[in-house]
Structures are given as C-alpha cells and as structure tokens.
Amino acid sequence: MKKLLVAPLLLSAVLANTGCSEAEATSTPKETVIRHGLIGSDFPILRASEVPATSTIVFLSGSVPGVSNPDAPEGSREAYGDTEMQTVSVMKRIDENLKSLGLTMGDVIKMQAFLVGDPEMDGKMDFAGFMRGYTQFFGTDEQPNLPSRSALQVAGLANPNYLVEIEVTAVRPE
C-alpha cells in the first residue's frame, strides 16, 4: 500500500520542481517544419529542413513520366518528350499522388531527381530543362515552399526512353 502512494507523490514532486503542471507535462505544442534556405543564393532549393519528432513523414516511391505526345510512335522517346516535358509529367503525377494522400506539393521537404543523359546533348543530363519543369511547381507565388533536393545523372531508368524519375518525401501537416 505504501508503494502505491509513493509513486504519485514522487511525480508531483518532480513536476513541482521543474515548474510544470501535470497538464503542461502531458501536452504537446504544435510544431512545424523549419525550412533553411541557401545562404547567399536564390537557387530554388533548401540547404536543410527540420522535421519535428511528432510529425508524420510520408515517403513516396519514384515517379516516372507518362506519355506526353500520344501521336508519337508508341514507346518512343518522342512519346515521352524531352527532360523538361518529362519533369512536368512526373511532377503532375507526384502532385496527384500527394493529393490522393491528403498532401500537397507544399508539404514536400525532400526530393531526389534521377536524370538520364539526353542523347541529343551528347549524353549529358539536361539540368536546365529539369529546372524549367521543377520551377513550375516549387518556389512559385502559388506554392513558395522549397524542398531539400539532390539531382543526379544516372546511366538509365526502367524504360530506355525515360529521362526523369523523381522521389519525394513529404510531411503531413498537423
């Protein structure tokens, strides 16, 4: 019986000494993602983002482009378009996927873009084309949030005509 009385008394003593009431000790303040922009640059990515421990993180699988030109021969590079067209197609798919989960592009905190070298650019990735597509979705007046991001050139993707695959990580707003 004495042991049962000691535990509540100890808890009360600890809370009193820390300056916390019981209600304060059990409540969790609403936290938000902290986004750290690049220092001395207006390049549209973050250098880092901080996610509160109480947040739900959502990892989306890589998205690839859909057919942009249905009049082109089936399965051809022309059917999927150049890097900019493929980036826009992938971003639209990501946006649809996010919406189906109750999220938006503004909830994206991390992005990994896998870019295949464009045969029309001597096998080099078309980073400028990627950026033209990317900046239609991030850092706009309608959607100003930016993600931390990596863009990598890869040897190839699942379909030899894909030039772009993008993975994103989002944080569910509280």
Phi and psi in degrees as GROMACS dihedral restraints (atoms count N, CA, C in turn):
[ dihedral_restraints ]
;  ai    aj    ak    al  type     phi  dphi    fc
    3     4     5     6     1   -63.2    20    10
    4     5     6     7     1   -37.6    20    10
    6     7     8     9     1   -63.2    20    10
    7     8     9    10     1   -37.6    20    10
    9    10    11    12     1   -65.9    20    10
   10    11    12    13     1   -31.4    20    10
   12    13    14    15     1   -81.4    20    10
   13    14    15    16     1   -26.2    20    10
   15    16    17    18     1   -70.0    20    10
   16    17    18    19     1   -41.3    20    10
   18    19    20    21     1   -59.3    20    10
   19    20    21    22     1   -48.8    20    10
   21    22    23    24     1   -64.6    20    10
   22    23    24    25     1   -35.1    20    10
   24    25    26    27     1   -66.2    20    10
   25    26    27    28     1   -41.3    20    10
   27    28    29    30     1   -63.5    20    10
   28    29    30    31     1   -43.6    20    10
   30    31    32    33     1   -60.8    20    10
   31    32    33    34     1   -44.2    20    10
   33    34    35    36     1   -61.5    20    10
   34    35    36    37     1   -41.4    20    10
   36    37    38    39     1   -65.0    20    10
   37    38    39    40     1   -43.0    20    10
   39    40    41    42     1   -63.6    20    10
   40    41    42    43     1   -47.2    20    10
   42    43    44    45     1   -62.7    20    10
   43    44    45    46     1   -40.1    20    10
   45    46    47    48     1   -64.8    20    10
   46    47    48    49     1   -39.3    20    10
   48    49    50    51     1   -73.2    20    10
   49    50    51    52     1   -24.2    20    10
   51    52    53    54     1   -90.6    20    10
   52    53    54    55     1    -7.0    20    10
   54    55    56    57     1    82.0    20    10
   55    56    57    58     1    14.3    20    10
   57    58    59    60     1  -106.9    20    10
   58    59    60    61     1   140.1    20    10
   60    61    62    63     1   -87.2    20    10
   61    62    63    64     1   169.8    20    10
   63    64    65    66     1   -59.4    20    10
   64    65    66    67     1   -41.0    20    10
   66    67    68    69     1   -63.3    20    10
   67    68    69    70     1   -41.7    20    10
   69    70    71    72     1   -67.2    20    10
   70    71    72    73     1   -34.8    20    10
   72    73    74    75     1   -71.2    20    10
   73    74    75    76     1   -25.6    20    10
   75    76    77    78     1  -102.5    20    10
   76    77    78    79     1   -14.3    20    10
   78    79    80    81     1   -84.3    20    10
   79    80    81    82     1   147.8    20    10
   81    82    83    84     1  -113.4    20    10
   82    83    84    85     1   123.9    20    10
   84    85    86    87     1   -68.9    20    10
   85    86    87    88     1   149.0    20    10
   87    88    89    90     1   -70.6    20    10
   88    89    90    91     1   124.4    20    10
   90    91    92    93     1  -112.0    20    10
   91    92    93    94     1   156.1    20    10
   93    94    95    96     1  -129.7    20    10
   94    95    96    97     1   163.6    20    10
   96    97    98    99     1   -69.1    20    10
   97    98    99   100     1   136.6    20    10
   99   100   101   102     1  -104.0    20    10
  100   101   102   103     1   124.9    20    10
  102   103   104   105     1  -109.4    20    10
  103   104   105   106     1   125.7    20    10
  105   106   107   108     1  -106.6    20    10
  106   107   108   109     1   112.4    20    10
  108   109   110   111     1   -73.2    20    10
  109   110   111   112     1   167.6    20    10
  111   112   113   114     1   -67.8    20    10
  112   113   114   115     1   145.2    20    10
  114   115   116   117     1   -85.7    20    10
  115   116   117   118     1   126.3    20    10
  117   118   119   120     1    68.4    20    10
  118   119   120   121     1    25.4    20    10
  120   121   122   123     1  -147.8    20    10
  121   122   123   124     1   147.9    20    10
  123   124   125   126     1  -107.3    20    10
  124   125   126   127     1    15.8    20    10
  126   127   128   129     1   -60.4    20    10
  127   128   129   130     1   133.5    20    10
  129   130   131   132     1   -81.2    20    10
  130   131   132   133     1    59.0    20    10
  132   133   134   135     1  -142.1    20    10
  133   134   135   136     1   166.4    20    10
  135   136   137   138     1   -95.6    20    10
  136   137   138   139     1   155.0    20    10
  138   139   140   141     1   -86.2    20    10
  139   140   141   142     1   -24.2    20    10
  141   142   143   144     1  -167.0    20    10
  142   143   144   145     1   159.7    20    10
  144   145   146   147     1  -139.8    20    10
  145   146   147   148     1   145.6    20    10
  147   148   149   150     1  -112.2    20    10
  148   149   150   151     1   130.0    20    10
  150   151   152   153     1  -113.8    20    10
  151   152   153   154     1   123.8    20    10
  153   154   155   156     1   -61.1    20    10
  154   155   156   157     1   148.6    20    10
  156   157   158   159     1   -62.3    20    10
  157   158   159   160     1   -23.1    20    10
  159   160   161   162     1   -84.0    20    10
  160   161   162   163     1    -3.0    20    10
  162   163   164   165     1   -83.0    20    10
  163   164   165   166     1   153.8    20    10
  165   166   167   168     1   -95.0    20    10
  166   167   168   169     1   123.8    20    10
  168   169   170   171     1  -101.0    20    10
  169   170   171   172     1   133.7    20    10
  171   172   173   174     1  -117.8    20    10
  172   173   174   175     1   121.7    20    10
  174   175   176   177     1  -102.7    20    10
  175   176   177   178     1   117.7    20    10
  177   178   179   180     1   -95.7    20    10
  178   179   180   181     1   140.4    20    10
  180   181   182   183     1   -66.2    20    10
  181   182   183   184     1   163.6    20    10
  183   184   185   186     1   -59.8    20    10
  184   185   186   187     1   140.9    20    10
  186   187   188   189     1  -113.4    20    10
  187   188   189   190     1   142.0    20    10
  189   190   191   192     1  -119.4    20    10
  190   191   192   193     1   164.8    20    10
  192   193   194   195     1   -73.3    20    10
  193   194   195   196     1   154.8    20    10
  195   196   197   198     1   -94.4    20    10
  196   197   198   199     1   178.8    20    10
  198   199   200   201     1   -71.1    20    10
  199   200   201   202     1   126.0    20    10
  201   202   203   204     1   -96.9    20    10
  202   203   204   205     1   -27.0    20    10
  204   205   206   207     1  -125.9    20    10
  205   206   207   208     1    92.1    20    10
  207   208   209   210     1   -66.3    20    10
  208   209   210   211     1   -15.1    20    10
  210   211   212   213     1   -82.5    20    10
  211   212   213   214     1   -13.9    20    10
  213   214   215   216     1   -75.7    20    10
  214   215   216   217     1   158.9    20    10
  216   217   218   219     1   -56.4    20    10
  217   218   219   220     1   136.9    20    10
  219   220   221   222     1   -56.5    20    10
  220   221   222   223     1   133.2    20    10
  222   223   224   225     1    77.3    20    10
  223   224   225   226     1     3.9    20    10
  225   226   227   228     1   -86.3    20    10
  226   227   228   229     1   163.6    20    10
  228   229   230   231     1   -61.2    20    10
  229   230   231   232     1   -37.0    20    10
  231   232   233   234     1   -61.6    20    10
  232   233   234   235     1   -30.6    20    10
  234   235   236   237     1   -65.5    20    10
  235   236   237   238     1   -32.6    20    10
  237   238   239   240     1   -95.6    20    10
  238   239   240   241     1   -22.2    20    10
  240   241   242   243     1    87.5    20    10
  241   242   243   244     1  -176.7    20    10
  243   244   245   246     1   -81.6    20    10
  244   245   246   247     1  -175.0    20    10
  246   247   248   249     1   -60.2    20    10
  247   248   249   250     1   -42.9    20    10
  249   250   251   252     1   -62.8    20    10
  250   251   252   253     1   -47.5    20    10
  252   253   254   255     1   -62.2    20    10
  253   254   255   256     1   -41.4    20    10
  255   256   257   258     1   -67.1    20    10
  256   257   258   259     1   -37.6    20    10
  258   259   260   261     1   -62.8    20    10
  259   260   261   262     1   -45.3    20    10
  261   262   263   264     1   -62.0    20    10
  262   263   264   265     1   -42.8    20    10
  264   265   266   267     1   -60.7    20    10
  265   266   267   268     1   -45.4    20    10
  267   268   269   270     1   -65.0    20    10
  268   269   270   271     1   -43.5    20    10
  270   271   272   273     1   -61.9    20    10
  271   272   273   274     1   -39.0    20    10
  273   274   275   276     1   -63.8    20    10
  274   275   276   277     1   -40.3    20    10
  276   277   278   279     1   -65.0    20    10
  277   278   279   280     1   -41.7    20    10
  279   280   281   282     1   -62.8    20    10
  280   281   282   283     1   -44.5    20    10
  282   283   284   285     1   -58.7    20    10
  283   284   285   286     1   -45.0    20    10
  285   286   287   288     1   -63.0    20    10
  286   287   288   289     1   -43.4    20    10
  288   289   290   291     1   -61.9    20    10
  289   290   291   292     1   -46.1    20    10
  291   292   293   294     1   -60.2    20    10
  292   293   294   295     1   -46.6    20    10
  294   295   296   297     1   -59.7    20    10
  295   296   297   298     1   -38.1    20    10
  297   298   299   300     1   -65.1    20    10
  298   299   300   301     1   -18.8    20    10
  300   301   302   303     1  -102.4    20    10
  301   302   303   304     1     7.1    20    10
  303   304   305   306     1    77.6    20    10
  304   305   306   307     1    25.7    20    10
  306   307   308   309     1  -122.7    20    10
  307   308   309   310     1   171.2    20    10
  309   310   311   312     1  -133.3    20    10
  310   311   312   313     1   172.6    20    10
  312   313   314   315     1   -60.7    20    10
  313   314   315   316     1   -28.4    20    10
  315   316   317   318     1   -66.8    20    10
  316   317   318   319     1   -15.7    20    10
  318   319   320   321     1   -88.9    20    10
  319   320   321   322     1    -6.9    20    10
  321   322   323   324     1   -73.3    20    10
  322   323   324   325     1   129.9    20    10
  324   325   326   327     1  -115.2    20    10
  325   326   327   328     1   -18.1    20    10
  327   328   329   330     1  -144.4    20    10
  328   329   330   331     1   138.9    20    10
  330   331   332   333     1  -139.1    20    10
  331   332   333   334     1   139.8    20    10
  333   334   335   336     1  -123.8    20    10
  334   335   336   337     1   120.6    20    10
  336   337   338   339     1  -109.7    20    10
  337   338   339   340     1   125.4    20    10
  339   340   341   342     1  -106.7    20    10
  340   341   342   343     1   116.0    20    10
  342   343   344   345     1  -116.9    20    10
  343   344   345   346     1   130.3    20    10
  345   346   347   348     1   -89.9    20    10
  346   347   348   349     1   143.0    20    10
  348   349   350   351     1   -59.8    20    10
  349   350   351   352     1   132.1    20    10
  351   352   353   354     1   -80.5    20    10
  352   353   354   355     1   123.7    20    10
  354   355   356   357     1   -56.5    20    10
  355   356   357   358     1   -28.5    20    10
  357   358   359   360     1   -78.9    20    10
  358   359   360   361     1    -3.6    20    10
  360   361   362   363     1  -121.5    20    10
  361   362   363   364     1    35.8    20    10
  363   364   365   366     1    56.2    20    10
  364   365   366   367     1    35.6    20    10
  366   367   368   369     1    78.4    20    10
  367   368   369   370     1     9.4    20    10
  369   370   371   372     1   -94.7    20    10
  370   371   372   373     1   147.3    20    10
  372   373   374   375     1   -67.9    20    10
  373   374   375   376     1   146.2    20    10
  375   376   377   378     1   -92.3    20    10
  376   377   378   379     1    78.3    20    10
  378   379   380   381     1   -64.7    20    10
  379   380   381   382     1   -37.8    20    10
  381   382   383   384     1   -63.1    20    10
  382   383   384   385     1   -42.3    20    10
  384   385   386   387     1   -63.2    20    10
  385   386   387   388     1   -41.4    20    10
  387   388   389   390     1   -59.6    20    10
  388   389   390   391     1   -46.5    20    10
  390   391   392   393     1   -64.5    20    10
  391   392   393   394     1   -36.0    20    10
  393   394   395   396     1   -62.1    20    10
  394   395   396   397     1   -38.8    20    10
  396   397   398   399     1   -72.6    20    10
  397   398   399   400     1   -45.9    20    10
  399   400   401   402     1   -58.3    20    10
  400   401   402   403     1   -45.1    20    10
  402   403   404   405     1   -73.6    20    10
  403   404   405   406     1    -2.6    20    10
  405   406   407   408     1   -79.4    20    10
  406   407   408   409     1   -15.8    20    10
  408   409   410   411     1  -119.1    20    10
  409   410   411   412     1   -21.1    20    10
  411   412   413   414     1  -129.2    20    10
  412   413   414   415     1   139.7    20    10
  414   415   416   417     1    75.3    20    10
  415   416   417   418     1    24.3    20    10
  417   418   419   420     1   -96.4    20    10
  418   419   420   421     1   170.0    20    10
  420   421   422   423     1   -63.0    20    10
  421   422   423   424     1   -37.8    20    10
  423   424   425   426     1   -74.0    20    10
  424   425   426   427     1   -32.5    20    10
  426   427   428   429     1  -141.1    20    10
  427   428   429   430     1    84.1    20    10
  429   430   431   432     1   -79.6    20    10
  430   431   432   433     1   -13.5    20    10
  432   433   434   435     1   -67.0    20    10
  433   434   435   436     1   142.4    20    10
  435   436   437   438     1  -117.9    20    10
  436   437   438   439     1   149.4    20    10
  438   439   440   441     1   -98.7    20    10
  439   440   441   442     1   162.1    20    10
  441   442   443   444     1   -69.7    20    10
  442   443   444   445     1   145.6    20    10
  444   445   446   447     1  -151.8    20    10
  445   446   447   448     1   145.8    20    10
  447   448   449   450     1  -123.3    20    10
  448   449   450   451     1   141.1    20    10
  450   451   452   453     1  -125.7    20    10
  451   452   453   454     1   122.5    20    10
  453   454   455   456     1  -124.4    20    10
  454   455   456   457     1   142.6    20    10
  456   457   458   459     1   -88.6    20    10
  457   458   459   460     1   131.0    20    10
  459   460   461   462     1  -120.0    20    10
  460   461   462   463     1   161.3    20    10
  462   463   464   465     1   -69.1    20    10
  463   464   465   466     1   -32.5    20    10
  465   466   467   468     1  -178.3    20    10
  466   467   468   469     1   168.1    20    10
  468   469   470   471     1  -122.9    20    10
  469   470   471   472     1  -179.0    20    10
  471   472   473   474     1   -57.5    20    10
  472   473   474   475     1   -37.4    20    10
  474   475   476   477     1  -105.6    20    10
  475   476   477   478     1   130.1    20    10
  477   478   479   480     1   -63.6    20    10
  478   479   480   481     1   -12.0    20    10
  480   481   482   483     1   -98.9    20    10
  481   482   483   484     1    -2.2    20    10
  483   484   485   486     1   -78.0    20    10
  484   485   486   487     1   132.8    20    10
  486   487   488   489     1  -108.5    20    10
  487   488   489   490     1   -12.8    20    10
  489   490   491   492     1  -139.5    20    10
  490   491   492   493     1   133.8    20    10
  492   493   494   495     1  -138.7    20    10
  493   494   495   496     1   136.2    20    10
  495   496   497   498     1  -132.0    20    10
  496   497   498   499     1   133.8    20    10
  498   499   500   501     1  -110.4    20    10
  499   500   501   502     1   142.7    20    10
  501   502   503   504     1  -132.8    20    10
  502   503   504   505     1   156.4    20    10
  504   505   506   507     1  -122.3    20    10
  505   506   507   508     1   132.1    20    10
  507   508   509   510     1  -123.2    20    10
  508   509   510   511     1   161.3    20    10
  510   511   512   513     1  -116.6    20    10
  511   512   513   514     1   126.5    20    10
  513   514   515   516     1   -71.9    20    10
  514   515   516   517     1   125.8    20    10
  516   517   518   519     1   -63.8    20    10
  517   518   519   520     1   145.2    20    10
